[in-house]
Structures are given as structure tokens and as C-alpha cells.
């Protein structure tokens, strides 16, 4: 699971919630709510996670595709910001 991987990386880095949140460009309280599953991972968070940890891109795409079936938080591949849609990162080859 993507969230578990982010938490694992935070532990590996021995980063506090405040430091890891800053790395992802968000307030500590927001990261803490996401980390404890009180708030879903946002599209911005996914984009920032990929920027900080490029090796997580396949996991993020998988997360988005699995989430598209449930659409629990409205984060579907079609709902990605224009910069992500136009970057070619999420293109599919038939």
C-alpha cells in the first residue's frame, strides 16, 4: 500500500512528522491525518511524493488505478491536475 510505503520511508529517514510533511510540502497536521488514515492521500500529495521519491511512480499509478474503481475520494486518473496529465507520466500504451 502506498501510504505504508510513505510511512516506511519516513521511519527509514528517521524524520519527524514535521520534517516529512515539509518534504511533501504540507503542514504537519495534514501529514499526520493522512498517516493515521483520518484523511485520504490527496492528488497534490501523490504528485509531491513522486517528485521526492521517483521510484514510487509505479506504486502511485497502481494506487490511482485501484482507486478509480472505488472512487472513494474522487482521485481518479481523469481527475489528475493538468500538469500531471500533460507530463506523459500516466500515458498508456495499447
Secondary structure, DSSP 8 states (H G I E B T S, - for coil): -HHHHHHHHHHHHT--HHHHHHHTTS-HHHHHHHHTTSS---HHHHHHHHHH-GGGHHHHHHHHHHHHHH-SSS--GGGS-HHHHTTTTT----
